[in-house]
């Protein structure tokens, strides 16, 4: 089904997704946090084929609500206490491009909270835009298979931030960078891992 | 507990007898069948139930329920006007309205486009339509058969990596 004002959908190969899923596949009863809006086919893929427990959090809806209520200044504090999950309880975080839509202070607060959640040896997948655009769009990422994602964009209430590598490295200082790939789409895929104990 | 006669507004599904045209080609025996045989249990739009609700037949909720619902071997449908605040246990749960609470199904949870769920789902099969709202945890219970190996996808000609950086 195509949503209103949607653009043509494109499928991209994703090596970082493949690495992330490979790790999940090797762990029995793995748990995943998905920061994007719920996507039925992703739930089926992760739950049925990879056999994970999935926590759907939809931070994009949280951002929209803060914008609507004119409370963006409270977003960092909100994100600091957003996840009622124990420390080191999550095998993988699917962060998608959420960090591009929040200011640096909120991004740092979110990164700190996600690092807290990830188990030693667990991973965090995040995408970062490298090209500025005047047309604010969110993207839904549909998992096509273990190594391909289908992108579907739709209107967003605010523009993307373009984060520099230095800022990203600082934000995820508690994790090690496993892989970083720049796609033809201008998206940089990054996979971070928490060092095993 | 649920007293059907007192609180349930009943919906009748179309039967051959009801849907037939005036051509008269309807089995006369069907015409004489008592109405009770054709009833489906339902909670109407204007009904609000506070408390636990259990039953041994399929149920459609178009009104409000504040409390647990247990239909162990049956289907619960939360209609587009239905609002449930509490845990639901059933064989199959279909959501077109709003549910705040955990959903536990032995067969399937199906959230339709107009559906909204805030709570955790435990079910072997979960279908979530595009456009629906869900926030919570999904646990699709372990199965006996081993996982298929999905790590080696077929080669594809789609857009790919530009450079490692």
Interface residues (C-beta under 8 A of the other chain):
Chain A: X1 X3 X10 X11 X12 X13 X15 X18 X21 X22 X25 X29 X38 X39 X40 X43 X44 X47 X48 X49 X50 X51 X53 X54 X55 X56 X57 X58 X61 X145 X146 X147 X148 X179 X180 X181 X182 X183 X184 X185 X188
Chain B: X111 X125 X126 X127 X128 X129 X130 X131 X132 X133 X134 X135 X136 X137 X138 X139 X140 X142 X143 X147 X148 X149 X150 X151 X152 X153 X154 X156 X158 X159 X160 X161 X162 X163 X164 X165
